[in-house]
Amino acid sequence: MSNSSEFLWYIPNDVKAGHRGDSAVENHNSLDTLTSHARALEEHGWKGALIGTGWGRPDTFTVAASLAARTTTFEPLIAIRPGYWRPANFASAAATLDHLTGGRVRINIVSGKDNLSAYGDSEGDQAHRYARTKEFMRLVRRLWTEDNVTFAGENFRVAESTVVPRIQVRGDRRHPKFYFGGASEAAERVAATEADVQLFWGEPLDGVRERIDRLKALSRELDRDLPPLEFGLRITTLVRDTTKQAWTDAEAKVAEMARSKGSGWHDHQRALAVGQQRLLDLHERGDVLDDNLYTAPGKFGGGGAGTTWLVGSAEDVARSLRKYQDLGITHFVLSDTPYLSEIKRQGDQLLPLLRG
């Protein structure tokens, strides 16, 4: 796999223990525990981690800043919502953290449904939601790269706004990358014009190929004025020493999900977005698609990257990930539970195969 590919993990950032089968230990969400995950990522070859967001979770930006302060190379992929932040406030906060960490900040823009009324947001229908997201991304990028920005849009306004400290240009990195998800037509139009990286859930290869082709065509059609859109995969990777052991453990996990009716796996179930519904429907095509894409978790809740899993030995999973890379995927956000032990296992067993 190309050395240009980047490999991140996932930190759930959840007040409830046992997220997606994680070990339900005391102080699971303390700063010391989360720091142990971030430092393990540094020690076992990972670039950083996506940190989950949503009302009812600890504030994601605060967690990311705390972990960045306790690490030296860990890069937080900070999930944020345009309705939770105002563009100038966010641009300033992110620029400050980027300055303090020496350019380690990445941003995941989330436009899915949330408990909006709890923090005073009102986003209207889907068209409004994505129009606002597009405006947010465009304005934040301007605030990071221009001085004395004046902007008057449908949703946001600033006048003669200059964010300090300024984002330091580092090679071809002008500012933190915007990762973005979403499979609806409205979401894809935003990705095609405003995102730096489009993240896909764990769909079969044919579905990912189709979406990459469509997004590239949309970028041309909509006259994208940014560098070419990059692509990423957010997926569960269940890796064991042997293929047989991996499938035994995967089937046992799904049996437990069935028994508990998906308890601890429903953090993406508040409202089914287009991309989530696509994942949940995959099991109708079979429990195993491609070589080792396990869809059975979707029968019992799954949720986001927990809906489909790549299952097998390190060699099996690396082979499958290379096929996604051949389609143009260069950003990988992987995970399995227990999170800490799997950071180490997959960092030691899987990553060397992907970098070979």
N, C-alpha and C positions, 0 to 999 in steps of 0.2 A: 504494500500500500504506500502511496506517495507520502514522502516526508512532509509535504505541505499540509497534510490533514492534521486536524487538532482534536484532542480527546479530552472531554470534560466529563464530570460526574454530576451527581444530583444531591443536594441537601434539602430535605423536605420542609424544614422550618415549620414544624407543627407542634402545637401545645399538647396534643394527644399522643401518648406513646403508642408504639406498635404500627406505625404507618406502613401499609403494604407488606405486612408480615415482618417488620423490623423487630428487633429485640425490645421488649417493653421493660426498660431498665429505669431505675430512679435517676432523676436529673437528666433525662434523655435530651432535653432542649436547653441545658445550661450552657453558658459560654465555654466552660472547660470542655464539655462533651463535644460541642460543635467545633471547637478549635482542634480537638483531637482528630476529627474528620478532615478538616482543612489541612492540617499538618501531614496526615497520612497521605493525602492526595499529592502533596509536594514530594514526599519521600518515595512514592511508588509510581511516579512518572506521569501524573495527570497535570493538565494545564490549569484546571480550576473546576468550578462547579456552578450549575444552575441552582439558584436559591428560590424556592417557591413563594408565591404571593397569594393573597386573598384576605378579605376581611374576616377576622377571627383567627388569623395567624399573627405571630409577632411581626412587627414592621420589618419588611425585607431589607430596606436600605440600611436601617440601623444594624441589623445582623451582619450584612455584608461589610459595613465599615468596621465593625468590631473584629470580624475574622481577618480582614485585610491588615488591621493593626497588629495582629498576633502572628502574621505570616510574612514571608519574604517574596515568594513567587506566585502564590495562590491568586488566581484571577476569578473574582466573583462575577457570574452572569446574573445580574440583578433584575428580577422580574418586577415590572412596575405597570401601573394602570394610568392612562391619561386623565381619567376623571378623579383619581385620587391625588394627582399632582397637577399644579399649574406649570406651563412650559418653562417660564423663566426661573421659578423656584427650583424646578428639577434640574434645569441646565446648570444652575449655579452649584447645587449640591453635588451633582455628578462630576463637574469640572474640579471642584475642590477635592473630592475623593480621588479623582484621577491624578491630580497634582501630588497629593500626599502619598500615593502608592507607586508613583513612578510609572503611570500609564497602565494600570492593571484592570481598569474597569471595562465591563461589557454590559450591555443593556438588553433585556428581553421585554419588548412591548406587548402587553396583554390587553386584548380588547373584548375578551369573553365576558359573559354575565358574571356579576358579583352581587353582594348584598349592598346595593348602591345607597339605599335610603339610610343605612347605618352611618355613612360618612357624608351624607348630604349631597350625593350626586344624582343627576337625572340625565340620562343619555339618549332618551328617545328611541326611535326604531333602529333597525340595523343600518339603514342608509346614513342616518345621523351619526351613529356610533363610529362607523368607519370613516366618514368625512371628518369627524373630529380627530380621530387617530391620525389620519393623513396630515392634517393641519398641525397637530402636535409635533409629529416627527420632523416635518419640514421646518417648523419654527425653531425647535431645539437645535437642529443641525446648523441653522443660520446663527443662532446665539453662540454656538461653539466655534464658529469659523469666521464670523464677521464682527466688526465693532459698530456701535451706534445703530442697532437694528430697530427699525420701525416697521410694524406689521399690523394690519387690521384685517382680520378674517371673520368668518361667520361665528367662530367660537372663542378666539383668543385675540388679544391686542397687547402690544407693547410699543413704547415710544422711546427712541434714543437709548436703547438698552445694550449695555456692554457687560458681559459676564467676566468676573475676575475670581480667581486666577484664570488666565487664558489656557486653553488646551494646548499642550506642547505637541507639535508634530514630531512623530517618531518614525522615520523611514516613510513608508507609504500609508502609515496610520495617521490620518488627520484628526480623528476624534474616536471615542468609543464606538464600537460597532453596534448597530441596531439589529437584533434578532427579532423575528416576527413569525407568528403562526397564523393559521386560519385557512380553511378550504373553500369557503363560500366565494361566489363571484366577487362580491364587494371586498372581501379580505384579499383576494389575489390581486385585485387592481391596486390596492394600497401597497402590497408587497412588491409588485412589479415596478412601482415608481419611487417608493420611499425606503424600503428595507435594505439593509446590507446583507443579511442572511435570512433566507426563508427556512424555517424549521418544519420538518414533516414528522408526523407520528410514524409508528412502525407498520407501514403498509407494505404489501407485496411489491416486488420489483417492478411489475408492469404498471401498478398505480403510481409509483414514484416517478417512473420514466415519463408517463403521460403528463404528470403535473409539472415536471421540469420543462418539458417541451412547451407546455401551455404558458408557463410563466416567462420563458424566454421570448415567445411570440408576443405576449402582452407587453413586455418591456419595450420591444421594438414599436409596437402599435401605439403605445402611449408616450413615445419619445422620452424614455428614461434619460435623465441628464446626470446620473451618478455612475460610478464604476459598475461593472457588470454584477448582477445579483449572484450571490453565492448561496449554497444549499447545505442544509444540515439535517441530521436524523436524531430524534429523541426516542430512545427505545430501551426496554428492559433486556438485559443480556444475562441469561442464567447459565453460568459456566461451571463445570465440574471437571474432575480429573479424567473422567471417561464419558463417552456418549451415553452409555447405559445409565450411569449414575445421574447424569444431568436430567434425563427423561424421567427417571424414578422420582427425583426430587421435584421436578416440575409438576408431575401428575399428583404428587402428594400435596403440593401447595394449592393446586386447583381444587382438590378434594376438600381441603380445609376452607377454601373460599366458599365452596358450595355449602358446607356445613354451617358456616357463620353468616351466610347470605351476603358475602362481600364486605363484611365489617372491616373498616379501616382502609378500604380501597375506593371510596366514592368521592374523592375530592374534586373530580371533574363532572359530577353528576347533577349539579344544581339545574342546569338547563343544557340540553344536548345541542351543541353546535354542529355544524355540517361535518367538520373533520372528525369529531368524536363519534357521530352516528355512523360515518363510513367505517370506523374501526369496529364498532360494536356489531356491524352487519357482516364482518368478514367471516365469522365462524360458520355462517350459512354456506360458505364455499368449501368448508372442511376444517377439521381441527388443526391440520398442519398444511401450510401453504409454502410454495417454493421448496427449499430443502428442509428448513427447520424453524419456520415462523409459526409459533404456537398461538392459535387464536382462541382456544378454549377459555382462557381467563375472561374474555368478553362476555361469556354466557352468564357470569356471576358478578358482574359489576365492572371489573377491570378499572377503567378510568385513566384517560390520558395515556402516558407511556406504560401504564400497567395493564393495558388491554391486550397487547400482543407482545410475545417474548421470543427472542432468538435463543434457542436451547441447544446445548451440546458441549463437547469438549472445547478447550480454547482453540484448537485447530478448526473445529466445525464452525464456531462463531466467527472466527477471523475470516474464514473463507466466505461466509455470507456477507460480512461487512465489506469485504473487498468488492463484492458485486455491486453494492450500493455506491462505493467509491468510483467504480467504473462508469456509473451513471452520471457522476458529477458531484456527489456528496463529498464535502471536505471538512465539515464540522460534525462531530459525533458527541452526543450527550447520552451517556450510558448509565445504567444503575441496576442493582439488584439488592435484595435484603438477605441477611442483616447488612446494612449499609457499610459499616466500618470494616468488617472482615472482608466484604466483597471489594471494597476499595483496594485492599492489599492483594487479595487473590487475583483479581482481574488486572490490576496494575502489574503484577509480577508474571502472570501467565499469558494474558491476552495482549497487552500493549506491545511487548517485544515482537510478537508475530505480525502485528499491524505496521510496525516500523521497519520491518526487515526488507 
